[in-house]
């Protein structure tokens, strides 16, 4: 007999149903709120300095002035979309010089490769706009709600007047910062004082208000609400950087050979004779991390290499009379050597290796080429387009006439008198659409307005027996060695026509 309540195993045999498979494990993990604890140390102060510098550059740059004369804007940095110009202090970029912008993008890409191969994701940890504004929002949050423990208590507290006031104050300041961020951006595309006055009086273009609204929303959402999710899920750089790192890359590393095994009570463990490492499992490194990771688990995609865990760990090591550097900037190669008893390797020796030197050489070469190109470029440019319909016209006296469209580009902030000369074509002459054929000569003098392109239609006549090739040469008449030459073909009828 079978006791009551006991299960009876089904006999194996024909007709037995297999056990149902276990339910699939969900890949969705709900986001856990992160409240980083404030910390002080070398890397925290470095982040303060970089954050202050980058924010100052962003907010102040549109208000800087640069004298370019009476014919050009005096804003130091300006993207003038209406006139298709980019001004950067003494440098002025025209649309046909877009290769300078491409060169800057190439330098930025190589610079990211250089930084990543040398010190990991230091760009992400210190100078990335997402990091800078998130860090600023976190400081505002600590200023209003208190440090980590106070924020945890406030979150668990019931809704009340004090909690509502703190929430309103925090989000109000976040929105003000976000609006200032969007407002500063539009000042790069127009004269900042004029646009600020028009914006506040409601006279600015609708695109200005729309741009500020979009940037306010994105700054508030990304830096205030999403925070580390932008770095972990939205940013592609963590995936790219994995291919840029190797065992000689300098990254934030936990030295497990020194810290393990962990002990909550090191003194009691030592008294009991149990082996212990330097890590006392205080979780200080986890509490200060802005992405909420545990660096002791090894390199992770979510680590932005901000090094705040180094500051927190060094402070704990100082309290328990242990040497600093349990968590430190180090390479895997140096960690293995240090675990074997070798002394720590200086950072400068780690940085000076063939890979980083190659990236730096490429970066410097592109920069030097751009500087040399800027110094050697002419400030006058000639562009000639021959008419294709008709190719030529036979005049009453038997001479042949061609027509061309000439564009003279003056890239200086002053009007410049120039002369267009005819080179070759014996017996030939030219005149433009503003004069008549009776004034035809070997050259034509025009004045090109400051920072503009002068367009003229020019007629060229020559005997039918003239050579096929000729040139139009641009000569500056203001004493400066500037000009250009364009080679052309003189179109004329074939034999027998």
Secondary structure, 3 states (H helix, E strand, C coil): CCCCCCCCCCCCCCCCCCCCCCCCCCCCCCCCCCCCCCCCCHHHHHHHHHHHHHHHHHHHHHHCECCCCCCCCCECEEEECCCCEEEECCEEEEHHHCHHHHHHHHHHHHHHHHHHHHHCCHHHHHHCHHHHHHHHHHHHHHHHHCCHHHHHHHHHCCCCHHHHHHHHHHHHHHHHHHHHHHHHHHHHHCCHHHHHHHHHCCCCCHHHHHHHHHHHHHHHHHHHHHCHHHHHHHCCHHHHHCCCCCCCCCEEEECHHHHCCCCCCHHHHHHCCCCCCCCCCCCHHHHCCCCCCCHHHCCCCCCCCCCHHHHHHHHHHHHCCCCCCCEEEECHHHHHHHHCCCCCCCHHHHHCCHHHHHHHHHHHHHHHHHHHHHHHCCCEEEEEEECCCCCCEECCCCCEEEEEEEEEEECCCCCEEEEEEEEECCCCEEEECCCCHHHCECEEEEEECCCCEEEEEEEEEECCCCCCEEEEEEEECCCCCCEEEEEEECCCCCCCC
